């Protein structure tokens, strides 16, 4: 797999984990800091820090 394919796969994996709200997988992909900003796909979906993301992904 070349570098371009690896980057594409990493981005696809990121979107898949966000789509199914797989918090465990997200924790492996995204730095777990209070300054991390998460931007969703719908208007107003902006979260700062991990606790709000955890709360947003709860069923």
HELIX and SHEET records of a PDB file:
HELIX    1   1 UNK A    3  UNK A   19  1                                  17    
HELIX    2   2 UNK A   23  UNK A   29  1                                   7    
HELIX    3   3 UNK A   50  UNK A   57  1                                   8    
SHEET    1   A 2 UNK A  37  UNK A  39  0                                        
SHEET    2   A 2 UNK A  46  UNK A  48 -1                                        
END                                                                             
